Every structure is written in structure tokens, then in C-alpha cells.
């Protein structure tokens, strides 16, 4: 990845349409979901188990994070690495993150063998990602600004001039703004406000 693009990443805009891949009478239903937290995985997988209550396996893989991505792959009872990892391979192949891809299998009576399973789960994941709208997003850094009301004009002028997004604002005798900027502009934004006279209170919001 080029340095200048380090604060952008690819993900999907919304859950994909359900896709179906058939192999020797087994049905493989593929899905992709945008996620922002590991906590979201379990409810989504449980919803798929309810939807396909005759399914033998709901296999999946997810990846979260951009600068330090982490992932998990789950075979859900299929032979080791025959389902979760082929699904994860497609997440890597499409270059997406903050995503869960799941493939539900309804057994058709004929065993596919490990090679057949790898191919079928890979195809189910690939079809789900092809059915998804992939978008590019930028990593954002949020800041908390604290300043006296008499500085409001100066602050607003700077915000407008640099097209900074205001997430929340409280304006009383002392004002608190939460702003959001592209991660690669974080240091520059910090300097903008600390160099004001008197300096504006600004700190990174986790």
C-alpha cells in the first residue's frame, strides 16, 4: 500500500443479497455483512442458523481493522480448513475489511471430499462478495475541542475553511465540539487549533 493511501480501506456498503451455489445436490448460501465490532458476528450467524434451520453447517470468516487487521475463520464442523479459510481467502482476494462472510451448507446426500468443500465454500464466498457493493472509506480521527464562547467565530472560520466535520457541538459559556478529520490530517488539525491565541483545548478522542 502506498503511504498516501494508508488511511483508506475497502469495505462493503450494506449486507449482500443472498447467493446460492449448488454442488452435487448440496446447497451453499452465501452472505456478506459489513461489521464494525466482533460482537456483531454471533447474532448474525445465529440469525442464519434460524433462517436455514435444516443447514448442517454455517461456516464463516471475518476481518476487522485496517492498520492492524485481525481475523477469524470458523469451519463449524467441516473438516479442518476446508470452509473458514477458503472464505477468508476471498476476503483477502477482494481486499476488504470490517466484514463478515458466511456460507451456509445444506447437505445434498453426496460427500464432496475436502477438495470439493474448499472449492464450494470459496465459490459461495466469492459470489457473496461479487453481489456486494464495495466502497472505499477513509480512516477518521476524532478530536474534542474545548474553548470559551468568545472564540466561537475564530473556531467556526477555521472549521469551515478546512472543511472539518462537526459531529456534536455544545455551545454555552464554554463550548465543546467533537470533530472528525481524515487520519492523515490529524497532526495538521492538532496544530491548527493549538497555534491559535489563546490556544484551543484539543485532544484526541478514542
RASULGI-V831033 format. One record per pair of residues at least 24 apart in sequence whose C-alpha atoms are under 7 Angstrom apart, sorted by the first residue. I is the first residue (numbers start at 1). GAP is how many residues later the second one is. D is the distance in Angstrom with one decimal. If there is no record, write none. Layout:
I:GAP:D + I:GAP:D
This chain:
7:131:5.5 + 7:132:5.0 + 7:176:6.1 + 7:177:6.4 + 8:128:6.7 + 8:129:5.5 + 8:130:4.1 + 8:131:5.8 + 9:57:6.8 + 9:127:5.6 + 9:128:5.4 + 9:129:6.2 + 10:85:6.6 + 10:86:4.8 + 10:87:6.3 + 10:124:6.6 + 10:125:5.6 + 10:126:4.5 + 10:127:6.2 + 11:85:4.8 + 11:86:5.4 + 11:87:6.2 + 11:88:6.7 + 11:123:5.6 + 11:124:5.6 + 11:125:6.5 + 12:120:6.3 + 12:121:5.5 + 12:122:4.3 + 12:123:5.7 + 13:120:5.7 + 13:121:6.2 + 13:122:6.2 + 16:112:6.3 + 16:115:5.8 + 16:116:4.7 + 17:114:6.3 + 19:108:6.5 + 19:109:5.9 + 21:103:6.0 + 24:84:6.8 + 24:86:6.3 + 25:83:4.4 + 26:79:6.9 + 26:80:5.6 + 26:81:4.6 + 26:82:4.0 + 27:78:5.6 + 27:79:5.1 + 27:80:6.7 + 27:81:7.0 + 28:75:6.1 + 28:76:5.5 + 28:77:4.6 + 28:78:6.6 + 28:96:6.2 + 29:74:5.4 + 29:75:5.0 + 29:76:6.5 + 29:95:6.6 + 30:72:5.9 + 30:73:4.4 + 30:74:6.5 + 30:94:5.0 + 30:95:5.8 + 30:97:7.0 + 30:98:5.2 + 31:70:5.7 + 31:71:5.3 + 31:72:6.3 + 31:97:5.1 + 32:67:7.0 + 32:68:5.7 + 32:69:4.3 + 32:70:6.4 + 32:96:5.7 + 32:97:6.4 + 33:66:5.7 + 33:67:5.1 + 33:68:6.4 + 34:64:5.9 + 34:65:4.6 + 34:66:6.4 + 35:63:5.2 + 35:64:5.2 + 35:65:6.6 + 36:28:6.9 + 36:62:5.6 + 54:52:6.7 + 55:49:6.5 + 55:50:5.6 + 55:51:4.5 + 56:49:6.0 + 56:50:5.6 + 56:51:6.4 + 57:47:5.8 + 57:48:5.3 + 58:44:6.7 + 58:45:5.9 + 58:46:4.3 + 58:47:6.4 + 59:24:6.2 + 59:25:5.8 + 59:43:5.7 + 59:44:5.4 + 59:45:6.2 + 60:24:5.3 + 60:27:6.5 + 60:41:5.6 + 60:42:4.1 + 60:43:6.1 + 61:26:6.0 + 61:27:5.2 + 61:39:5.9 + 61:40:5.6 + 61:41:6.6 + 62:26:6.9 + 62:37:5.6 + 62:38:4.2 + 62:39:6.2 + 63:34:5.4 + 63:35:5.5 + 63:36:5.7 + 63:37:6.7 + 64:33:5.6 + 64:34:4.3 + 64:35:6.7 + 65:32:6.6 + 65:33:6.2 + 66:31:7.0 + 79:35:6.9 + 82:32:6.0 + 82:35:5.9 + 82:36:4.8 + 83:34:6.7 + 83:35:5.8 + 83:38:5.5 + 86:32:5.9 + 86:35:6.3 + 86:36:4.9 + 87:34:6.2 + 87:35:5.3 + 87:38:5.4 + 90:32:6.7 + 90:35:6.4 + 90:36:5.9 + 101:24:6.4 + 138:44:6.5 + 139:43:6.0 + 139:44:5.5 + 140:40:6.2 + 140:41:5.5 + 140:42:4.6 + 140:43:4.9 + 141:39:5.7 + 141:40:5.5 + 141:41:6.1 + 141:42:5.0 + 141:45:6.4 + 142:36:6.8 + 142:37:5.6 + 142:38:4.4 + 142:39:6.5 + 142:62:6.0 + 142:63:5.3 + 143:35:5.6 + 143:36:5.3 + 143:37:6.4 + 143:59:6.5 + 143:60:5.5 + 143:61:4.4 + 143:62:5.0 + 144:32:6.9 + 144:33:5.8 + 144:34:4.6 + 144:35:6.5 + 144:58:5.5 + 144:59:5.4 + 144:60:6.4 + 144:61:6.2 + 145:31:5.5 + 145:32:5.0 + 145:33:6.2 + 145:55:6.8 + 145:56:5.5 + 145:57:4.5 + 145:58:6.9 + 146:29:5.6 + 146:30:4.7 + 146:31:6.7 + 146:54:6.4 + 146:55:4.8 + 146:56:6.4 + 147:27:5.7 + 147:28:5.4 + 147:29:6.8 + 147:53:5.6 + 147:54:6.1 + 148:25:6.2 + 148:26:4.4 + 148:27:6.0 + 149:24:5.3 + 149:25:5.3 + 149:26:6.0
